[in-house]
Amino acid sequence: MQQYTDIFDEIHRLRKERGAVILAHNYQRDEVQEIADHCGDSLALSQIAAASAAEVIVFAGVHFMAESAAILAPRKTVLLPNPDAGCPMADMITAAALREKKKELNGAPIVCYVNSSAEVKAESDICCTSANAVRVVESLPQDEVYMIPDMNLSLYVAGKTKKKLSYWKGFCPTHQLLTADEVRAFKIRYPGAPFVAHPECPPDVLALADAIRSTSGMYEYARKSDASTILIGTEMGIMYRLRKENPEKEFILVSRNLICPNMKITTIEDVRDSLRDMKHIIKVAEPVLSKARLALERMLAVPRD
């Protein structure tokens, strides 16, 4: 990180002047994670934003993540360093399309993955994350549930519940690129190494996994595992913290395709510029804010295991 010393110093100065906190998603560039006050998954970071005393939140992630922070911390200024950082999966469903779909569902509750826009959350009954999706579905009294927008996460949950589950056919383009053949090749190359996959991966990939975890769950798995080598099936940005926290272990990414261009679009210069110019403010207006917040709060009220 030596090449970033000057810009790191500038960001530290600006952060102090603005009274800001910098949040970075686990898939961000290494140098962006290095400068952040907190790294994590999208919901955990939004909760940190809401609890923080900072008045300015710089969210190095994609648009729906900054929206979630703005929903949970509506009185704070939320900055998205690069306004072009979107999420293709979130774009695969709109509030209008969901309203039309709801007419066919006979009142089945909508479980909305947090990787969705504020408008879509506002049309949903409850949100979920990749870590708590099963618990959220099981918490609902209805026997039929509709999940949006990720079909792979939905199929994973369907295998863990007796509820009748149907789903929107969206997907994460990055995780969707991972193939079972790639995983099998790495399992042969590294015999005995456990393979840990994100539930956004296709079902045939998950069938090969020794553990299926969210990004935060992968960090926990890595810390607790006795394995010296672990195969990783999620976006490459996770490797920075895995290696930093577990220097004695080897982590192998099972595909060169596991890179999200939307996560990598944000540069360290973008972080500096957003703080310097206080630009790219993300706001969520009423009534969407209140409705989306309710869906998130219902999720947060689901008891933990």
PyMOL commands that set and color helices and strands:
alter all, ss='L'
color gray80, all
select helices_A, chain A and resi 2-18+30-35+42-51+63-72+90-92+95-102+118-122+133-139+151-158+173-176+180-189+203-206+215-224+238-245+261-264+268-277+288-300
alter helices_A, ss='H'
color red, helices_A
select strands_A, chain A and resi 20-25+38-40+56-60+77-79+110-113+126-128+144-148+164-167+195-197+211-212+229-233+250-253
alter strands_A, ss='S'
color yellow, strands_A
deselect
rebuild
show_as cartoon
